Amino acid sequence: MFHPQNIVINADSVLGDNVMLKHNVTIGNKVDAATGRHVSPIIGNNVELSPGVVVLGNVSIGDNSIIGAGAIVVKSIPKNSIAVGNPAIVIKEISEN
């Protein structure tokens, strides 16, 4: 964790290996409208969550991805991606070397 202030991680979230969390990150659950159950994110290996990122609900972020500052992730992000915005969208694929 770099500057680990104001980080919130829901207890049911799953984080992979080598996840980098920067300040003001929230990884939280949501109530699934269909089932009424709380659902939480799954974060893959080697993922970087930049400052101010919010990840909510039944979404996954694939391995080796970077989520840009202030992004709000409410849909899954594939592996090897760079995503930014509100809602977060993939703007670039990272090549596997």
ChimeraX attribute file (.defattr): number of C-alpha atoms within 10 A of each C-alpha:
attribute: neighborCount
match mode: 1-to-1
recipient: residues
	/A:1	12
	/A:2	10
	/A:3	11
	/A:4	13
	/A:5	12
	/A:6	11
	/A:7	17
	/A:8	14
	/A:9	16
	/A:10	14
	/A:11	10
	/A:12	14
	/A:13	17
	/A:14	14
	/A:15	18
	/A:16	14
	/A:17	11
	/A:18	14
	/A:19	18
	/A:20	14
	/A:21	21
	/A:22	20
	/A:23	19
	/A:24	19
	/A:25	23
	/A:26	20
	/A:27	24
	/A:28	20
	/A:29	21
	/A:30	15
	/A:31	14
	/A:32	13
	/A:33	8
	/A:34	6
	/A:35	8
	/A:36	9
	/A:37	11
	/A:38	14
	/A:39	19
	/A:40	24
	/A:41	26
	/A:42	21
	/A:43	25
	/A:44	21
	/A:45	18
	/A:46	19
	/A:47	25
	/A:48	22
	/A:49	27
	/A:50	21
	/A:51	21
	/A:52	20
	/A:53	27
	/A:54	23
	/A:55	28
	/A:56	24
	/A:57	21
	/A:58	19
	/A:59	18
	/A:60	22
	/A:61	27
	/A:62	20
	/A:63	21
	/A:64	19
	/A:65	26
	/A:66	25
	/A:67	27
	/A:68	18
	/A:69	19
	/A:70	19
	/A:71	22
	/A:72	21
	/A:73	25
	/A:74	19
	/A:75	17
	/A:76	20
	/A:77	22
	/A:78	17
	/A:79	19
	/A:80	20
	/A:81	21
	/A:82	21
	/A:83	24
	/A:84	20
	/A:85	16
	/A:86	13
	/A:87	13
	/A:88	22
	/A:89	19
	/A:90	17
	/A:91	11
	/A:92	13
	/A:93	14
	/A:94	13
	/A:95	7
	/A:96	6
	/A:97	3
